[in-house]
Amino acid sequence: MKANKYILSLLLVCGLASSCDSILDIDPPTDSMTDTEIYSSEETIAIAASGLYTNNFLNNSIYYQMLEKVLGMTSDETRTNNINFAEYEIGGYTSVTQWFTNLWSLPYRTIYHANDFIINVEGTNLMNEQKRNVFLSEARFFRAYSYFLLVNIFGDVPLVLTNDYRESETMPRTPKADVYNQIIEDLKYAEANLVGSDNDKTKITSEAAKALLARVYLYTEQWDKAKAKANELIPSAHGGTGTKFTLEKADKVFKASSSESILHINMEGYIGAGTYVGYTRIGNFFIPTRSYVNYYLSDGLVKSILKDPKDLRKNWINFKENSGERFYYPFKYKNRKTPAAVEDYENLVLLRLTEQYLIRAEANAHSGNIPAAIEDLNIIRSRAGLDPIQSASNAELMLSIEEERRKEFFIECGHRWFDLNRTGRADEVYRNTSYKTHWKAYKSLIPIPDQERGRNPFLEQNPGYED
């Protein structure tokens, strides 16, 4: 039996793990709860809402490893000493490359989970309207973020707003612009309905929705809206109206107590091997335990960070030597286990204030306000210990913003891959990256995995991968 009423329980059992081949191909466990039972009271709805966080922040590798590992290699951030994964870094990937199925299926599992929750909770009278709208806002944020990832990795993707597999299993790809419209609608809903909620930084807030919305407006080239939304988060000392976040010193950005973190994942409570109290799976993954470094930073990124000795972000990387060769690895997160001092605890950062300054800088540059763009860029450079830029042409300024984003956001949620794709610079940059020997321009979009196209014959492949 495969009925839509079992989708949520299947997700809870699978934990959004990649070992579940397809949510639509597995019969439900005998102790599954039906939709009627799951959404039968305020208490069970609250448990289901909590499941959105557990099955995403704690048990979905999209949120703690997949973007950093896979998109780090497919961009020009990281390389690997593991020959089995060399196809990512050289641009030799195809529609059967191993981890691309995860980049597709994990966001869609979140979407099905969110859709099922939204469909069943909308209109319920089991709780007051404000509480219901908070729950719906959280679900819509998770759906919006999942679609944001999908359109920036694959381009056009099916816009699934149902929990009925019979509708979705034959759905063709939806134009990217239409998917973005849904993302914006979901985020605007969350922004409006989370005002006044008691959610903290480890949960979805109005400010988190606002931050992601500013990014989406930038990506869709709505410069005035991007700038306006960023202004709502940037503090008054720098011309904004925000009151909740301030830039942190470089050595404190990724601490659990960081004042610039807008949304971060409290790792405590992870269901799996270890509790991850005070440390992250990114730190645990990238920090080597021996001289051999499995994943290391590209020479280009390292040179950019070390170019100016005053750049405080040099402390965000570290190295080990092996056979006389130095391998640099990410060191933003410095803990591989729970630290002795609470003040050294780290949470995994998803959204932070620095991005809002760079969003506003880029939006101003596109709008022709070069002095304002330089001012924002210099705020971030100053925090990094660098001298200010005095003047720049528009072209020079855009490249400077790109470079600051590269140094600020490496190994953070796929920023570099997304940035070069959205600005149309991917081919120029990767074509001139010496180790990307198999790079082709069409590879700035990841191929739809063959496994997914086998399930849905109406999914057309991205150009270049047909053969």
C-alpha positions as a printed NumPy array, in Angstrom:
array([[  0.   ,   0.   ,   0.   ],
       [  1.364,   3.4  ,  -0.962],
       [ -0.947,   6.18 ,   0.164],
       [ -0.075,   9.81 ,   0.723],
       [ -1.207,   9.592,   4.34 ],
       [  1.963,   7.631,   5.145],
       [  4.463,  10.16 ,   3.792],
       [  5.199,  11.866,   7.088],
       [  5.657,   8.627,   9.013],
       [  7.95 ,   7.289,   6.303],
       [ 10.033,  10.43 ,   6.516],
       [ 10.298,  10.111,  10.266],
       [ 11.425,   6.481,   9.928],
       [ 13.852,   7.195,   7.102],
       [ 15.179,  10.285,   8.844],
       [ 15.733,  11.683,   5.349],
       [ 18.746,   9.405,   5.121],
       [ 20.13 ,   8.444,   1.742],
       [ 19.698,   4.749,   2.569],
       [ 15.965,   5.052,   1.84 ],
       [ 15.953,   4.571,  -1.927],
       [ 12.671,   6.321,  -2.635],
       [  9.909,   7.458,  -0.386],
       [  7.442,   6.467,  -3.053],
       [  8.802,   2.951,  -3.427],
       [  8.669,   1.771,   0.179],
       [  5.657,   0.237,   1.868],
       [  4.87 ,   1.91 ,   5.19 ],
       [  5.856,   0.215,   8.417],
       [  3.042,  -1.592,  10.197],
       [  3.103,   0.825,  13.126],
       [  2.829,   3.962,  10.949],
       [  0.435,   6.652,  12.036],
       [ -2.108,   7.867,   9.541],
       [ -2.588,  11.549,   8.753],
       [ -5.739,  11.487,  10.873],
       [ -3.702,  10.358,  13.877],
       [ -0.689,  12.585,  13.253],
       [ -2.776,  15.728,  12.926],
       [ -5.401,  14.855,  15.517],
       [ -4.4  ,  17.302,  18.258],
       [ -2.291,  20.355,  18.986],
       [  0.217,  18.119,  20.733],
       [  0.702,  15.73 ,  17.804],
       [  0.915,  18.636,  15.352],
       [  3.629,  20.188,  17.528],
       [  5.499,  16.87 ,  17.45 ],
       [  5.201,  16.786,  13.653],
       [  6.503,  20.371,  13.478],
       [  9.442,  19.362,  15.654],
       [ 10.044,  16.527,  13.202],
       [ 10.676,  19.11 ,  10.484],
       [ 13.724,  20.254,  12.454],
       [ 14.92 ,  16.783,  13.435],
       [ 14.635,  15.433,   9.906],
       [ 16.402,  18.427,   8.419],
       [ 18.828,  20.154,  10.753],
       [ 19.906,  17.007,  12.56 ],
       [ 19.395,  14.103,  10.158],
       [ 19.644,  15.494,   6.624],
       [ 23.176,  15.683,   5.216],
       [ 22.163,  18.58 ,   2.94 ],
       [ 22.384,  20.716,   6.074],
       [ 25.712,  19.572,   7.422],
       [ 27.933,  18.045,   4.753],
       [ 26.559,  17.44 ,   1.267],
       [ 26.738,  21.012,  -0.055],
       [ 30.165,  21.615,   1.431],
       [ 31.6  ,  18.312,   0.262],
       [ 30.064,  17.929,  -3.199],
       [ 29.675,  21.553,  -4.311],
       [ 33.017,  22.378,  -2.723],
       [ 34.681,  19.962,  -5.147],
       [ 32.572,  20.768,  -8.2  ],
       [ 33.456,  24.433,  -7.673],
       [ 37.041,  25.581,  -7.056],
       [ 37.024,  25.391,  -3.248],
       [ 38.151,  21.899,  -2.328],
       [ 40.045,  18.995,  -3.775],
       [ 40.459,  15.414,  -2.648],
       [ 43.211,  12.855,  -2.21 ],
       [ 40.631,  10.117,  -2.765],
       [ 40.858,   9.074,  -6.41 ],
       [ 37.317,   7.676,  -6.259],
       [ 35.951,  11.218,  -6.032],
       [ 38.299,  12.916,  -8.509],
       [ 35.527,  13.243, -11.111],
       [ 33.954,  16.07 ,  -9.089],
       [ 37.019,  18.295,  -8.959],
       [ 38.143,  17.748, -12.564],
       [ 34.648,  18.318, -13.981],
       [ 34.319,  14.721, -15.138],
       [ 30.973,  14.071, -13.502],
       [ 28.014,  12.552, -15.342],
       [ 24.38 ,  11.701, -14.697],
       [ 25.439,   8.562, -12.795],
       [ 27.905,  10.294, -10.479],
       [ 27.369,   8.993,  -6.966],
       [ 26.283,  11.876,  -4.748],
       [ 24.161,  13.821,  -7.228],
       [ 21.177,  11.637,  -6.38 ],
       [ 21.413,  12.95 ,  -2.807],
       [ 21.43 ,  16.551,  -4.01 ],
       [ 18.125,  15.821,  -5.747],
       [ 16.354,  13.385,  -3.423],
       [ 17.14 ,  14.936,  -0.04 ],
       [ 15.6  ,  18.349,  -0.818],
       [ 12.571,  16.645,  -2.365],
       [ 12.045,  14.54 ,   0.731],
       [ 11.988,  17.734,   2.753],
       [  9.493,  19.169,   0.271],
       [  7.181,  16.155,   0.58 ],
       [  7.424,  16.346,   4.365],
       [  6.607,  20.084,   4.311],
       [  3.791,  19.648,   1.794],
       [  2.161,  16.954,   3.868],
       [  2.371,  19.127,   6.968],
       [  1.04 ,  22.248,   5.216],
       [ -1.86 ,  20.445,   3.557],
       [ -2.964,  18.87 ,   6.822],
       [ -2.421,  21.842,   9.147],
       [ -3.844,  24.642,   7.   ],
       [ -7.328,  25.434,   8.241],
       [ -7.149,  23.286,  11.365],
       [ -9.039,  24.611,  14.375],
       [ -7.081,  22.525,  16.889],
       [ -4.984,  25.52 ,  17.96 ],
       [ -5.093,  29.288,  17.802],
       [ -4.35 ,  30.973,  14.494],
       [ -1.03 ,  32.471,  15.569],
       [  0.449,  29.138,  16.664],
       [ -0.845,  27.408,  13.543],
       [  0.727,  30.074,  11.332],
       [  4.081,  29.715,  13.114],
       [  4.08 ,  25.988,  12.391],
       [  3.082,  26.608,   8.769],
       [  5.798,  29.243,   8.428],
       [  8.463,  26.8  ,   9.556],
       [  7.281,  24.227,   7.024],
       [  7.176,  26.817,   4.254],
       [ 10.71 ,  27.994,   5.068],
       [ 12.045,  24.434,   4.786],
       [ 10.205,  24.028,   1.479],
       [ 11.522,  27.355,   0.18 ],
       [ 15.128,  26.566,   1.1  ],
       [ 14.887,  23.135,  -0.509],
       [ 13.628,  24.643,  -3.763],
       [ 16.318,  27.324,  -3.581],
       [ 18.946,  24.586,  -3.512],
       [ 17.325,  22.596,  -6.306],
       [ 17.015,  25.47 ,  -8.807],
       [ 20.592,  26.587,  -8.153],
       [ 21.991,  23.09 ,  -8.592],
       [ 19.807,  21.69 , -11.388],
       [ 17.991,  24.668, -12.967],
       [ 14.337,  23.963, -13.829],
       [ 12.862,  21.369, -11.452],
       [  9.337,  20.008, -10.861],
       [  7.395,  22.34 ,  -8.568],
       [  5.687,  19.819,  -6.297],
       [  3.082,  21.283,  -3.944],
       [  1.217,  18.069,  -3.217],
       [  1.725,  15.018,  -1.022],
       [  0.139,  12.743,  -3.629],
       [  2.829,  10.685,  -5.372],
       [  0.492,   9.973,  -8.293],
       [  0.665,  13.631,  -9.287],
       [  4.371,  14.114,  -8.733],
       [  5.773,  10.936, -10.249],
       [  4.985,  12.127, -13.802],
       [  5.526,  15.84 , -13.293],
       [  7.815,  17.592, -15.828],
       [ 10.301,  20.305, -14.931],
       [  8.884,  23.702, -14.004],
       [ 10.56 ,  26.901, -15.278],
       [ 13.03 ,  28.257, -12.744],
       [ 11.24 ,  31.62 , -12.594],
       [  8.021,  29.938, -11.46 ],
       [  9.863,  27.999,  -8.778],
       [ 11.418,  31.242,  -7.554],
       [  7.963,  32.814,  -7.355],
       [  6.895,  30.016,  -5.008],
       [ 10.077,  30.414,  -2.947],
       [  9.367,  34.122,  -2.534],
       [  5.737,  33.49 ,  -1.616],
       [  6.744,  30.953,   1.05 ],
       [  9.421,  33.204,   2.532],
       [  7.168,  36.259,   2.626],
       [  4.565,  34.183,   4.465],
       [  7.168,  32.993,   6.974],
       [  8.587,  36.479,   7.442],
       [  5.153,  37.928,   8.223],
       [  3.843,  35.128,  10.434],
       [  6.927,  34.513,  12.551],
       [  7.016,  38.078,  13.886],
       [  6.69 ,  37.84 ,  17.641],
       [  7.247,  34.08 ,  17.856],
       [  9.452,  32.761,  20.648],
       [ 11.761,  30.945,  18.205],
       [ 15.449,  31.558,  18.798],
       [ 18.4  ,  31.355,  16.387],
       [ 18.285,  27.563,  16.36 ],
       [ 14.783,  27.676,  14.852],
       [ 13.232,  29.505,  11.926],
       [ 12.52 ,  33.155,  12.718],
       [ 11.122,  36.108,  10.806],
       [ 14.702,  37.357,  10.497],
       [ 15.882,  34.052,   9.016],
       [ 13.125,  34.245,   6.4  ],
       [ 14.101,  37.843,   5.724],
       [ 17.772,  36.918,   5.274],
       [ 17.017,  34.148,   2.791],
       [ 14.545,  36.401,   0.997],
       [ 17.245,  39.056,   0.561],
       [ 19.45 ,  36.398,  -1.034],
       [ 16.66 ,  35.248,  -3.341],
       [ 15.988,  38.815,  -4.463],
       [ 19.703,  39.195,  -5.237],
       [ 19.765,  35.948,  -7.201],
       [ 16.699,  37.01 ,  -9.192],
       [ 18.272,  40.441,  -9.861],
       [ 15.642,  42.421,  -7.972],
       [ 18.25 ,  44.864,  -6.707],
       [ 16.021,  47.327,  -4.864],
       [ 14.175,  44.557,  -3.023],
       [ 17.428,  42.814,  -2.125],
       [ 18.857,  46.027,  -0.714],
       [ 15.677,  46.883,   1.182],
       [ 15.458,  43.453,   2.778],
       [ 19.147,  43.464,   3.76 ],
       [ 18.633,  46.905,   5.312],
       [ 16.079,  45.403,   7.682],
       [ 18.801,  43.196,   9.188],
       [ 21.828,  45.509,   9.044],
       [ 22.08 ,  47.629,  12.237],
       [ 21.476,  51.388,  12.323],
       [ 25.198,  52.051,  12.851],
       [ 25.639,  51.031,   9.208],
       [ 22.513,  52.589,   7.74 ],
       [ 20.025,  49.783,   8.331],
       [ 17.102,  49.315,  10.677],
       [ 18.081,  45.975,  12.221],
       [ 18.407,  45.617,  15.988],
       [ 19.13 ,  41.935,  16.627],
       [ 22.486,  41.209,  14.986],
       [ 25.933,  42.784,  14.854],
       [ 29.124,  41.77 ,  13.086],
       [ 31.315,  39.532,  15.194],
       [ 35.1  ,  39.42 ,  15.423],
       [ 36.568,  36.977,  12.925],
       [ 37.595,  34.494,  15.62 ],
       [ 34.079,  34.409,  17.102],
       [ 31.938,  34.178,  13.958],
       [ 31.293,  30.449,  14.3  ],
       [ 30.944,  30.29 ,  18.065],
       [ 27.556,  29.293,  19.457],
       [ 27.398,  32.765,  21.04 ],
       [ 28.091,  34.643,  17.781],
       [ 26.232,  37.942,  17.537],
       [ 26.108,  37.792,  13.741],
       [ 24.509,  34.38 ,  13.412],
       [ 20.94 ,  34.702,  12.125],
       [ 20.202,  30.974,  11.883],
       [ 22.394,  28.202,  13.195],
       [ 21.958,  24.55 ,  14.071],
       [ 22.343,  23.483,  17.649],
       [ 23.912,  20.081,  17.155],
       [ 22.856,  18.791,  20.563],
       [ 20.181,  16.157,  20.175],
       [ 21.475,  14.605,  16.958],
       [ 20.068,  11.094,  16.55 ],
       [ 22.998,   8.994,  15.502],
       [ 26.592,   8.23 ,  16.402],
       [ 27.6  ,  10.851,  18.948],
       [ 25.748,  13.853,  20.332],
       [ 27.763,  16.658,  18.682],
       [ 27.378,  18.934,  21.7  ],
       [ 29.449,  22.06 ,  21.077],
       [ 30.937,  20.861,  17.805],
       [ 29.709,  20.388,  14.255],
       [ 29.796,  17.643,  11.696],
       [ 31.576,  20.048,   9.337],
       [ 34.422,  20.376,  11.822],
       [ 34.329,  16.656,  12.495],
       [ 34.416,  15.92 ,   8.766],
       [ 37.103,  18.324,   7.518],
       [ 39.577,  18.438,  10.407],
       [ 41.994,  15.552,   9.844],
       [ 42.94 ,  13.191,  12.643],
       [ 46.259,  12.206,  11.092],
       [ 48.766,  13.624,   8.625],
       [ 46.737,  12.397,   5.669],
       [ 44.204,  15.048,   4.563],
       [ 41.333,  13.57 ,   2.586],
       [ 39.692,  16.849,   1.517],
       [ 41.808,  19.976,   1.187],
       [ 41.429,  23.539,  -0.055],
       [ 42.414,  24.499,  -3.596],
       [ 45.613,  26.472,  -4.16 ],
       [ 43.609,  29.351,  -5.62 ],
       [ 41.463,  29.733,  -2.505],
       [ 44.435,  29.427,  -0.171],
       [ 46.392,  32.052,  -2.121],
       [ 43.418,  34.401,  -1.999],
       [ 43.092,  34.061,   1.781],
       [ 46.84 ,  34.341,   2.444],
       [ 47.456,  37.124,  -0.095],
       [ 47.344,  39.847,   2.547],
       [ 49.143,  38.929,   5.798],
       [ 46.723,  41.157,   7.699],
       [ 43.667,  39.114,   6.651],
       [ 42.289,  37.602,   9.84 ],
       [ 40.506,  34.925,   7.825],
       [ 43.845,  33.151,   7.542],
       [ 42.857,  31.652,  10.889],
       [ 39.885,  29.99 ,   9.142],
       [ 42.295,  27.564,   7.449],
       [ 44.957,  25.209,   8.764],
       [ 47.364,  22.697,   7.275],
       [ 49.148,  19.418,   7.714],
       [ 52.247,  18.291,   5.891],
       [ 52.515,  14.92 ,   4.222],
       [ 55.719,  13.819,   2.448],
       [ 56.884,  17.422,   2.373],
       [ 53.668,  18.704,   0.787],
       [ 51.407,  21.111,   2.642],
       [ 47.656,  20.492,   2.531],
       [ 45.365,  23.241,   3.796],
       [ 41.95 ,  22.305,   5.14 ],
       [ 38.928,  24.312,   6.377],
       [ 39.294,  25.431,   9.984],
       [ 36.341,  27.763,  10.475],
       [ 34.966,  25.186,  12.898],
       [ 37.781,  24.235,  15.233],
       [ 36.151,  21.528,  17.337],
       [ 36.147,  17.818,  16.526],
       [ 34.644,  16.949,  19.891],
       [ 32.906,  18.727,  22.738],
       [ 35.298,  21.41 ,  24.05 ],
       [ 36.027,  21.761,  27.747],
       [ 34.803,  25.374,  27.933],
       [ 31.217,  26.331,  27.103],
       [ 32.427,  29.588,  25.546],
       [ 34.187,  27.509,  22.892],
       [ 31.007,  25.71 ,  21.79 ],
       [ 30.203,  25.983,  18.084],
       [ 26.933,  25.726,  16.158],
       [ 26.635,  25.137,  12.411],
       [ 25.872,  28.503,  10.802],
       [ 23.333,  28.623,   7.954],
       [ 22.64 ,  32.366,   7.699],
       [ 24.736,  35.232,   9.046],
       [ 24.793,  39.015,   8.95 ],
       [ 27.945,  39.355,   6.825],
       [ 26.029,  38.117,   3.817],
       [ 23.523,  40.951,   4.157],
       [ 26.269,  43.585,   3.836],
       [ 27.587,  41.888,   0.708],
       [ 24.065,  41.548,  -0.688],
       [ 23.533,  45.27 ,  -0.177],
       [ 26.943,  46.044,  -1.673],
       [ 26.215,  44.016,  -4.796],
       [ 22.706,  45.425,  -5.158],
       [ 24.07 ,  48.964,  -4.876],
       [ 26.782,  48.223,  -7.429],
       [ 24.196,  46.949,  -9.915],
       [ 22.077,  50.041,  -9.228],
       [ 25.007,  52.342,  -9.951],
       [ 25.601,  53.502,  -6.371],
       [ 29.326,  52.744,  -6.346],
       [ 30.228,  54.761,  -3.186],
       [ 27.585,  52.931,  -1.104],
       [ 28.743,  49.564,  -2.466],
       [ 32.376,  50.343,  -1.594],
       [ 31.325,  51.429,   1.891],
       [ 29.617,  48.095,   2.565],
       [ 32.52 ,  46.149,   1.1  ],
       [ 34.927,  48.042,   3.344],
       [ 32.887,  47.213,   6.439],
       [ 33.519,  43.525,   5.764],
       [ 37.149,  44.123,   4.816],
       [ 37.673,  46.07 ,   8.041],
       [ 36.257,  43.219,  10.1  ],
       [ 38.785,  40.974,   8.335],
       [ 41.634,  43.361,   9.213],
       [ 42.136,  44.628,   5.629],
       [ 42.718,  48.155,   4.386],
       [ 39.736,  49.873,   2.752],
       [ 39.271,  50.159,  -0.997],
       [ 39.343,  53.839,  -1.93 ],
       [ 37.823,  53.689,  -5.395],
       [ 36.93 ,  51.194,  -8.095],
       [ 35.213,  50.953, -11.433],
       [ 31.978,  48.997, -11.516],
       [ 33.742,  45.99 , -13.072],
       [ 36.53 ,  46.098, -10.481],
       [ 34.011,  46.442,  -7.682],
       [ 32.006,  43.413,  -8.81 ],
       [ 35.148,  41.288,  -8.856],
       [ 36.111,  42.58 ,  -5.404],
       [ 32.69 ,  41.627,  -4.036],
       [ 33.021,  38.208,  -5.649],
       [ 36.411,  37.726,  -4.021],
       [ 35.193,  38.811,  -0.59 ],
       [ 32.309,  36.368,  -0.891],
       [ 34.77 ,  33.645,  -1.827],
       [ 36.886,  34.249,   1.272],
       [ 33.957,  34.786,   3.613],
       [ 31.736,  31.871,   2.631],
       [ 34.038,  29.026,   1.609],
       [ 32.661,  25.711,   2.877],
       [ 29.355,  27.348,   3.764],
       [ 26.25 ,  25.944,   2.087],
       [ 27.537,  25.988,  -1.502],
       [ 27.939,  29.769,  -1.843],
       [ 30.855,  29.671,  -4.29 ],
       [ 29.117,  27.295,  -6.702],
       [ 25.945,  29.361,  -6.587],
       [ 27.751,  32.708,  -6.941],
       [ 29.698,  31.848, -10.074],
       [ 26.647,  30.269, -11.689],
       [ 24.232,  33.13 , -10.992],
       [ 26.698,  35.782, -12.196],
       [ 27.549,  33.851, -15.374],
       [ 31.213,  33.623, -14.383],
       [ 31.434,  29.86 , -13.88 ],
       [ 32.795,  28.967, -17.308],
       [ 35.436,  31.699, -17.307],
       [ 36.699,  30.792, -13.832],
       [ 36.623,  27.012, -14.107],
       [ 37.988,  27.01 , -17.654],
       [ 41.087,  28.702, -16.217],
       [ 41.38 ,  26.405, -13.205],
       [ 44.295,  24.124, -14.07 ],
       [ 43.015,  20.905, -12.514],
       [ 39.534,  21.075, -14.097],
       [ 40.707,  19.142, -17.119],
       [ 37.23 ,  17.877, -18.067],
       [ 35.324,  21.103, -17.553],
       [ 32.698,  22.13 , -20.116],
       [ 30.456,  25.199, -19.958],
       [ 27.263,  23.156, -19.65 ],
       [ 28.526,  21.588, -16.427],
       [ 27.579,  24.654, -14.398],
       [ 24.266,  22.8  , -14.02 ],
       [ 24.462,  19.398, -12.356],
       [ 22.857,  16.6  , -14.427],
       [ 19.514,  15.154, -13.391],
       [ 20.524,  11.758, -11.921],
       [ 19.662,   8.817, -14.154],
       [ 18.058,   7.143, -11.169],
       [ 15.508,   9.966, -10.916],
       [ 14.833,  10.058, -14.648],
       [ 14.241,   6.319, -14.544],
       [ 11.475,   6.908, -12.013],
       [  9.972,   9.835, -13.895],
       [ 10.212,   9.582, -17.699],
       [  8.952,  13.167, -18.045],
       [ 12.148,  14.638, -16.581],
       [ 14.241,  16.057, -19.42 ],
       [ 18.001,  16.014, -18.929],
       [ 20.052,  19.213, -18.701],
       [ 21.713,  20.079, -22.033],
       [ 25.079,  18.431, -22.639],
       [ 24.416,  15.289, -20.607],
       [ 22.072,  13.529, -23.04 ],
       [ 24.666,  11.164, -24.508]])
